[in-house]
Amino acid sequence: MRETALLFGKVLTRPSEALGILLKERAAAAPAFLLFALYTLGSAAAAAFLPASFMPEAPSSVFGRPFAVYLLAGTAGGAITTFLCAVFLPRITAILSAGRIGPRLLLGLAAAFAYFAALGVLKEYPAALALAAIPPAAAAWYRFRAAGESFHGMLRVLLAAFAIGSAFLPLEGLAIYFSSSRLYELSTIAMALWYFIFLVKALRLAGGTGAPRAAAAVFLTMTGSALFLYNIALLLPEEYQALLLLF
């Protein structure tokens, strides 16, 4: 627990030092996993009290569920996106660093848009949705088998980054207590921005790439991971789809 507390503080106040530890070969993974668990537990607890007025666009079935339901959904969603980002972030960074960033970024955005458009067309056909999930899942598995230490280092970084979310949980709790949707939205935006900057810094330290390419890699990887999670969510019963995407 002491190592976890130290890592938590370093992620928030000395991110470069924290990343130096996390990216070190054969670094301990347990503290980072505990930070993921802490955020998942805290966010599930907050979701159990989340008012529907904070997310009017979400279906009513998302709200008022037991803590265990939110915990399961948060664990599943977090695990899927974290695994995909750990697998693809180093690879996409390498692709964007291999030449001109403009054409590669546009190609990545076009692929993401095509995937999203395909899901919109196929969402009424479960068998087709399952087939659409196979290529990215197979690519992720292939990259996982070939990635080696680059995967493990990035996985530790991504898990430790949940310390940032945990730091915002008290603010989200205050927003829920005082029924302030504006405070909740601002805390969510600030958390996402901090998380994004932390990952960009991690890629720059890991591969020596420039900030624009690192930022583009983080954006493309997170977008692709979110689309794959959406693909998986569409295969679930309707009342569980939004729950998986809530986190």
C-alpha positions in Angstrom: 0.0 0.0 0.0 2.9 2.4 0.7 4.2 1.9 -2.9 0.7 2.6 -4.2 0.3 5.8 -2.1 3.8 7.0 -3.3 2.9 6.3 -6.9 -0.4 8.1 -6.5 1.3 11.2 -5.2 4.0 11.1 -7.9 1.4 10.8 -10.8 -0.3 13.9 -9.5 2.6 16.1 -8.5 5.7 14.6 -10.2 4.5 12.9 -13.4 7.9 12.7 -15.1 9.3 10.9 -12.0 6.3 8.6 -11.9 6.6 7.8 -15.6 10.3 7.1 -15.3 9.4 4.4 -12.7 6.5 3.0 -14.6 8.3 2.7 -17.9 11.3 1.0 -16.4 11.8 -2.5 -17.5 10.3 -5.1 -15.1 8.8 -2.4 -12.9 6.3 -3.6 -10.3 2.7 -3.6 -11.7 0.8 -4.1 -8.4 0.7 -0.4 -7.4 -0.7 0.6 -10.8 -3.3 -2.1 -10.6 -4.4 -0.9 -7.2 -4.8 2.6 -8.5 -7.1 1.2 -11.2 -9.1 -0.7 -8.6 -9.3 2.5 -6.4 -10.8 4.5 -9.2 -13.2 1.8 -10.3 -14.5 1.4 -6.8 -14.9 5.1 -6.3 -16.5 5.8 -9.6 -19.0 3.0 -9.2 -19.9 4.4 -5.8 -20.4 7.8 -7.3 -22.5 6.4 -10.2 -24.9 4.8 -7.7 -25.9 8.3 -6.6 -25.7 10.0 -9.9 -28.8 12.0 -10.7 -30.5 11.5 -14.1 -30.5 15.3 -14.6 -26.7 15.2 -14.9 -27.0 13.2 -18.1 -30.3 13.8 -19.7 -29.2 12.2 -23.0 -28.6 8.8 -21.2 -31.5 6.3 -20.9 -33.3 6.1 -17.6 -32.1 2.5 -17.1 -28.6 3.8 -16.4 -29.5 5.4 -13.1 -30.5 4.0 -9.8 -28.7 0.6 -10.2 -27.0 -1.2 -7.4 -23.3 -0.6 -6.7 -22.3 -4.0 -7.9 -23.8 -3.3 -11.4 -21.7 -0.1 -11.8 -18.7 -1.9 -10.4 -19.0 -4.7 -13.0 -19.6 -2.2 -15.9 -16.8 0.0 -14.8 -14.3 -2.9 -14.5 -15.3 -4.3 -17.9 -15.2 -1.0 -19.7 -11.9 0.1 -18.1 -10.2 -3.2 -18.7 -11.2 -3.3 -22.4 -10.1 0.2 -23.2 -6.9 0.0 -21.1 -5.8 -3.2 -22.8 -6.5 -1.8 -26.2 -4.6 1.5 -25.5 -1.7 -0.4 -24.0 -1.5 -2.6 -27.2 -1.9 0.1 -29.8 -0.4 3.3 -28.4 3.2 2.3 -29.0 2.3 1.0 -32.5 0.3 4.0 -33.6 3.0 6.3 -32.2 5.6 4.5 -34.3 3.4 4.8 -37.4 2.8 8.5 -36.9 6.5 9.1 -36.3 7.6 7.3 -39.5 6.8 10.1 -41.9 4.6 13.0 -42.5 1.9 13.2 -39.8 -0.8 14.9 -41.9 -1.7 12.0 -44.3 -1.3 9.4 -41.5 -3.6 11.3 -39.2 -6.2 11.9 -41.9 -6.1 8.2 -42.8 -6.6 7.2 -39.1 -9.5 9.6 -38.7 -11.1 8.3 -41.9 -10.8 4.7 -40.6 -12.4 5.7 -37.3 -15.2 7.5 -39.1 -15.7 4.4 -41.4 -15.9 2.1 -38.3 -18.4 4.4 -36.6 -20.5 4.7 -39.7 -20.5 0.9 -40.1 -21.6 0.4 -36.5 -24.5 2.8 -37.2 -25.6 0.7 -40.1 -25.1 -2.7 -38.4 -26.4 -2.0 -35.0 -29.7 -3.8 -35.7 -27.9 -6.9 -36.8 -26.1 -8.7 -33.9 -24.3 -11.2 -36.1 -22.8 -8.5 -38.3 -21.8 -6.5 -35.2 -20.0 -9.6 -33.9 -18.2 -9.9 -37.2 -17.2 -6.2 -37.1 -15.6 -6.7 -33.7 -13.4 -9.6 -34.9 -10.8 -7.7 -37.0 -9.9 -5.2 -34.2 -9.9 -7.9 -31.6 -7.6 -10.1 -33.7 -5.3 -7.1 -34.4 -5.2 -6.4 -30.7 -4.3 -10.0 -29.8 -1.6 -10.1 -32.5 -0.1 -6.8 -31.2 -0.2 -8.1 -27.7 1.7 -11.2 -28.6 4.3 -9.2 -30.5 4.6 -6.1 -28.2 6.7 -7.5 -25.4 7.9 -5.0 -22.8 6.4 -2.0 -24.6 3.0 -3.4 -23.8 3.8 -3.9 -20.1 5.3 -0.5 -19.7 2.3 1.2 -21.3 -0.1 -0.9 -19.4 1.5 0.3 -16.1 1.2 3.9 -17.3 -2.4 3.6 -18.2 -3.4 1.9 -15.0 -1.5 4.4 -12.9 -3.2 7.2 -14.8 -6.4 6.3 -13.0 -4.9 8.1 -10.0 -6.0 11.3 -11.9 -9.6 10.1 -12.0 -9.4 9.2 -8.3 -8.2 12.7 -7.5 -11.4 14.1 -9.0 -13.8 11.8 -7.2 -14.2 14.0 -4.2 -15.1 16.9 -6.5 -17.6 14.7 -8.3 -19.0 13.7 -5.0 -19.5 17.3 -4.0 -21.2 18.0 -7.4 -23.6 15.2 -6.8 -24.3 16.2 -3.1 -25.0 19.8 -4.1 -26.8 18.8 -7.4 -24.5 20.9 -9.5 -24.3 19.4 -13.0 -22.0 22.2 -14.1 -19.4 21.3 -11.4 -19.7 17.7 -12.5 -19.2 18.6 -16.1 -16.2 20.8 -15.3 -14.6 18.1 -13.2 -15.1 15.5 -16.0 -13.5 17.8 -18.6 -10.6 18.7 -16.4 -10.0 15.0 -15.6 -10.0 14.1 -19.3 -7.6 16.9 -20.2 -5.2 16.0 -17.4 -5.4 12.3 -18.4 -4.7 13.2 -22.0 -1.6 15.3 -21.1 -0.3 12.6 -18.9 -0.4 10.0 -21.7 1.2 12.5 -24.2 4.0 13.0 -21.7 4.3 9.2 -21.3 4.7 8.7 -25.1 7.3 11.4 -25.4 9.4 9.8 -22.6 8.9 6.3 -23.9 9.7 6.9 -27.6 11.2 10.4 -27.8 8.5 11.5 -30.2 7.3 15.1 -30.5 4.2 16.5 -28.7 2.0 16.8 -31.8 2.6 13.2 -32.9 2.2 11.9 -29.3 -1.1 13.9 -29.0 -2.3 12.5 -32.3 -1.4 9.0 -31.3 -3.3 9.3 -28.0 -6.3 10.8 -29.7 -6.5 8.1 -32.4 -5.9 5.3 -30.0 -8.5 6.5 -27.5 -11.0 7.1 -30.3 -10.5 3.6 -31.7 -10.8 2.0 -28.3 -14.0 3.9 -27.5 -15.4 2.7 -30.9 -14.5 -0.9 -30.1 -16.2 -0.6 -26.7 -19.3 0.8 -28.4 -19.2 -2.2 -30.8 -19.2 -4.5 -27.8 -21.9 -2.5 -26.0 -24.2 -2.9 -29.0 -24.0 -6.7 -28.6 -25.4 -6.5 -25.1 -29.1 -6.1 -24.2 -30.3 -2.6 -24.6 -30.6 -1.8 -20.8 -26.8 -2.7 -20.4 -25.4 -0.8 -23.4 -25.2 2.6 -21.8 -23.9 1.2 -18.6 -20.8 -0.1 -20.3 -20.2 3.2 -21.9 -20.9 5.3 -18.8 -17.3 5.0 -17.6 
